[in-house]
């Protein structure tokens, strides 16, 4: 989700969304089975493809590491 307050131009908002979808498409086999919402939190002057892609990939790596450390990730629902 990208608000107009953070990126005024639709072209820039769409660029960030395209990059996020592409990173997800490439990395989704390694990601945990979760709903993922990416939200822009800081105002960007002008998004640079490589920087945005690297930031999103770092977030996905963090998610993957957090999920692999979680002991509840392997527990079956229902307790038995």
C-alpha positions as CSV (number, residue, x, y, z in Angstrom):
1,X,0.0,0.0,0.0
2,X,1.4,3.3,-1.0
3,X,-0.4,6.6,-0.1
4,X,-0.3,9.7,-2.2
5,X,1.3,11.5,0.8
6,X,4.4,9.4,0.5
7,X,4.7,9.2,-3.3
8,X,2.8,11.9,-5.2
9,X,3.1,10.5,-8.7
10,X,1.2,7.4,-9.7
11,X,4.1,6.4,-12.0
12,X,6.3,6.1,-8.9
13,X,3.7,4.3,-6.8
14,X,3.2,1.8,-9.6
15,X,7.0,1.3,-10.0
16,X,7.3,0.4,-6.3
17,X,4.3,-2.0,-6.6
18,X,5.8,-3.7,-9.7
19,X,9.1,-4.2,-8.0
20,X,7.4,-5.6,-4.9
21,X,5.4,-8.1,-7.0
22,X,8.4,-9.1,-9.0
23,X,10.5,-9.7,-5.8
24,X,7.6,-11.7,-4.3
25,X,7.3,-13.8,-7.5
26,X,11.0,-14.7,-7.4
27,X,11.1,-15.4,-3.7
28,X,7.7,-16.9,-2.8
29,X,8.8,-20.5,-2.9
30,X,11.2,-19.7,0.0
31,X,8.7,-17.6,2.0
32,X,6.4,-18.9,4.8
33,X,2.8,-19.5,4.0
34,X,1.5,-16.1,5.3
35,X,-0.4,-13.2,4.0
36,X,2.1,-10.4,3.3
37,X,1.3,-6.7,3.2
38,X,4.0,-4.3,2.2
39,X,3.4,-0.7,3.2
40,X,5.6,2.3,2.4
41,X,6.4,4.0,5.7
42,X,8.8,6.8,4.7
43,X,8.6,9.4,2.0
44,X,10.8,8.7,-1.0
45,X,12.1,11.5,-3.2
46,X,12.5,9.4,-6.3
47,X,12.4,5.6,-6.0
48,X,15.5,3.9,-7.4
49,X,14.8,0.4,-8.7
50,X,17.9,-1.3,-7.3
51,X,17.4,0.3,-3.8
52,X,13.7,-0.5,-3.6
53,X,14.3,-4.1,-4.8
54,X,17.1,-4.6,-2.2
55,X,15.0,-3.1,0.6
56,X,12.1,-5.4,-0.3
57,X,14.4,-8.4,-0.5
58,X,15.8,-7.6,2.9
59,X,12.3,-7.5,4.4
60,X,11.5,-10.9,2.8
61,X,14.8,-12.3,4.2
62,X,13.9,-11.0,7.6
63,X,10.5,-12.7,7.4
64,X,12.0,-16.0,6.3
65,X,14.6,-16.0,9.1
66,X,11.9,-15.1,11.7
67,X,9.7,-17.9,10.5
68,X,12.5,-20.4,10.6
69,X,13.4,-19.5,14.2
70,X,9.8,-19.7,15.4
71,X,9.1,-23.0,17.3
72,X,5.4,-22.6,16.6
73,X,6.1,-22.8,12.9
74,X,6.4,-26.6,13.1
75,X,3.6,-27.2,15.7
76,X,0.4,-28.7,14.4
77,X,-2.8,-26.7,15.0
78,X,-5.1,-28.4,17.5
79,X,-2.3,-29.4,20.0
80,X,-2.2,-33.2,19.4
